[in-house]
Amino acid sequence: MTRAQHPEPAPLLRARGLTKTFTTHGSLGRSATTTAVDDVSLDIHPGETLAVVGESGSGKSTTARLVAKLMAPTAGTLEFDGTDVTHATGDDLARFRGDVQVVFQDPYSSLNPRHTVERILTAPLDYQHRPIPGGRRAFTRELMERVGLNPDHALRYPAQFSGGQAQRIGIARALAVGPRLVICDEAVSALDVSVQAQVVNLLLRLQREHGFSYLFIAHDLAVVRRIAHRVAVMHQGRIVESGRAADVFDRPRDAYTRTLLGAIPRINPEWDRRRRAAARNPHEVESAS
């Protein structure tokens, strides 16, 4: 069979023209409008990781919140599994919340300090009015084991865990409802480098085991290089370049992308040589590869 007979599967999530503006009101009736996300379109396919990268203030975290429906877009549309969810409410929004979960940057601020791990991990099912398989204790222990936590600590509170352990609780909470898309909003940026590697390995293993997709928001391109299938580069609220991770890293087309890559610490001599060559002349690298 030819390649044309095997079309690419439909995206799990499709965003088109997402735009978000904020208006601030000052003295004397004056107001100012800031565009945080400007006409962003992206697709996320089943089982893949799309990384959105850029410097602080580029709009990537606002994009994540728009995709997660934690805020409404000023313009644009959002589809999930072929259904328009841009203005979903009620039961439709609840179903979307079950399919799309978020792991936030700071686990301590995203976990209720007054709740035990058991209550944190079962709360998403309570919100969805779903039965808890095997009961709360067994369900919690299974989730904790899945993310590498001691299940005997289920009745502890978030403050009793290290940063890396607390982030694993956040990941376990995201897994509780069996999502199809997990949005990681700078999920490893607050962790020490060695702990980052452990959490990235965990995310990769969970994706292999469960087949869900990731929207991975990050500014650390070394981490992105390891985890992403495709990369979208954001600058001043817009996507300036996107493509397969290997193409974006080895043959960047946009000047801003080449600037970002130039700031990555050396990973290996060959990649470093290609990165410096790309910064000088991207067309030269393309012809040489």
Solvent accessible surface area in square Angstrom, and as a share of the most:
residue,aa,sasa,rsa
1,M,187,0.83
2,T,87,0.51
3,R,220,0.80
4,A,92,0.71
5,Q,104,0.46
6,H,118,0.53
7,P,110,0.69
8,E,133,0.60
9,P,88,0.55
10,A,78,0.60
11,P,20,0.13
12,L,8,0.04
13,L,0,0.00
14,R,82,0.30
15,A,0,0.00
16,R,88,0.32
17,G,19,0.19
18,L,1,0.01
19,T,23,0.13
20,K,31,0.13
21,T,40,0.23
22,F,83,0.35
23,T,72,0.42
24,T,87,0.51
25,H,149,0.67
26,G,49,0.48
27,S,89,0.57
28,L,154,0.76
29,G,74,0.71
30,R,170,0.62
31,S,67,0.43
32,A,59,0.45
33,T,90,0.52
34,T,84,0.49
35,T,62,0.36
36,A,24,0.19
37,V,0,0.00
38,D,45,0.23
39,D,79,0.41
40,V,1,0.00
41,S,53,0.34
42,L,12,0.06
43,D,31,0.16
44,I,0,0.00
45,H,24,0.11
46,P,78,0.49
47,G,30,0.29
48,E,22,0.10
49,T,0,0.00
50,L,1,0.01
51,A,0,0.00
52,V,0,0.00
53,V,1,0.01
54,G,2,0.02
55,E,85,0.38
56,S,104,0.67
57,G,80,0.77
58,S,2,0.02
59,G,10,0.10
60,K,11,0.05
61,S,38,0.25
62,T,23,0.14
63,T,0,0.00
64,A,3,0.02
65,R,78,0.28
66,L,3,0.02
67,V,0,0.00
68,A,4,0.03
69,K,29,0.12
70,L,86,0.43
71,M,53,0.24
72,A,71,0.55
73,P,29,0.18
74,T,80,0.46
75,A,51,0.39
76,G,27,0.26
77,T,62,0.36
78,L,5,0.02
79,E,59,0.27
80,F,10,0.04
81,D,81,0.42
82,G,66,0.64
83,T,84,0.49
84,D,88,0.45
85,V,13,0.07
86,T,7,0.04
87,H,160,0.72
88,A,16,0.12
89,T,101,0.59
90,G,58,0.56
91,D,108,0.56
92,D,73,0.38
93,L,40,0.20
94,A,29,0.23
95,R,147,0.53
96,F,5,0.02
97,R,56,0.20
98,G,1,0.01
99,D,38,0.20
100,V,7,0.04
101,Q,29,0.13
102,V,23,0.13
103,V,2,0.01
104,F,58,0.24
105,Q,84,0.37
106,D,62,0.32
107,P,5,0.03
108,Y,95,0.36
109,S,91,0.59
110,S,29,0.19
111,L,3,0.01
112,N,61,0.32
113,P,85,0.53
114,R,197,0.72
115,H,38,0.17
116,T,27,0.16
117,V,0,0.00
118,E,25,0.11
119,R,142,0.52
120,I,5,0.03
121,L,0,0.00
122,T,1,0.00
123,A,42,0.32
124,P,19,0.12
125,L,6,0.03
126,D,64,0.33
127,Y,128,0.49
128,Q,31,0.14
129,H,170,0.76
130,R,94,0.34
131,P,119,0.75
132,I,30,0.15
133,P,88,0.55
134,G,73,0.70
135,G,35,0.33
136,R,104,0.38
137,R,121,0.44
138,A,53,0.41
139,F,24,0.10
140,T,0,0.00
141,R,88,0.32
142,E,78,0.35
143,L,2,0.01
144,M,0,0.00
145,E,103,0.46
146,R,59,0.22
147,V,0,0.00
148,G,54,0.52
149,L,12,0.06
150,N,68,0.35
151,P,20,0.13
152,D,105,0.54
153,H,43,0.19
154,A,3,0.02
155,L,100,0.50
156,R,98,0.36
157,Y,91,0.35
158,P,2,0.01
159,A,87,0.68
160,Q,103,0.46
161,F,12,0.05
162,S,63,0.41
163,G,26,0.25
164,G,9,0.09
165,Q,75,0.33
166,A,0,0.00
167,Q,1,0.01
168,R,39,0.14
169,I,0,0.00
170,G,3,0.03
171,I,4,0.02
172,A,0,0.00
173,R,46,0.17
174,A,1,0.01
175,L,10,0.05
176,A,10,0.08
177,V,7,0.04
178,G,53,0.51
179,P,10,0.06
180,R,100,0.36
181,L,0,0.00
182,V,4,0.02
183,I,1,0.00
184,C,0,0.00
185,D,7,0.04
186,E,17,0.08
187,A,1,0.01
188,V,5,0.03
189,S,30,0.20
190,A,64,0.49
191,L,18,0.09
192,D,106,0.55
193,V,125,0.72
194,S,74,0.48
195,V,39,0.22
196,Q,21,0.09
197,A,53,0.41
198,Q,96,0.42
199,V,0,0.00
200,V,3,0.02
201,N,70,0.36
202,L,7,0.04
203,L,1,0.01
204,L,29,0.15
205,R,79,0.29
206,L,0,0.00
207,Q,17,0.07
208,R,179,0.65
209,E,97,0.43
210,H,84,0.38
211,G,44,0.42
212,F,10,0.04
213,S,0,0.00
214,Y,1,0.01
215,L,0,0.00
216,F,1,0.00
217,I,0,0.00
218,A,4,0.03
219,H,98,0.44
220,D,46,0.24
221,L,15,0.07
222,A,36,0.28
223,V,17,0.09
224,V,0,0.00
225,R,84,0.31
226,R,140,0.51
227,I,4,0.02
228,A,13,0.10
229,H,95,0.42
230,R,55,0.20
231,V,1,0.01
232,A,1,0.01
233,V,1,0.01
234,M,0,0.00
235,H,51,0.23
236,Q,140,0.62
237,G,1,0.01
238,R,111,0.40
239,I,45,0.23
240,V,53,0.31
241,E,6,0.02
242,S,52,0.34
243,G,22,0.21
244,R,136,0.50
245,A,9,0.07
246,A,43,0.34
247,D,37,0.19
248,V,4,0.02
249,F,2,0.01
250,D,19,0.10
251,R,59,0.21
252,P,0,0.00
253,R,139,0.51
254,D,43,0.22
255,A,63,0.49
256,Y,30,0.12
257,T,2,0.01
258,R,47,0.17
259,T,97,0.56
260,L,32,0.16
261,L,3,0.02
262,G,49,0.47
263,A,83,0.64
264,I,12,0.06
265,P,100,0.63
266,R,156,0.57
267,I,91,0.46
268,N,64,0.33
269,P,98,0.62
270,E,93,0.42
271,W,9,0.03
272,D,5,0.03
273,R,119,0.44
274,R,43,0.16
275,R,19,0.07
276,R,116,0.42
277,A,7,0.06
278,A,1,0.00
279,A,54,0.42
280,R,166,0.60
281,N,60,0.31
282,P,17,0.11
283,H,136,0.61
284,E,89,0.40
285,V,7,0.04
286,E,77,0.34
287,S,94,0.60
288,A,84,0.65
289,S,79,0.51
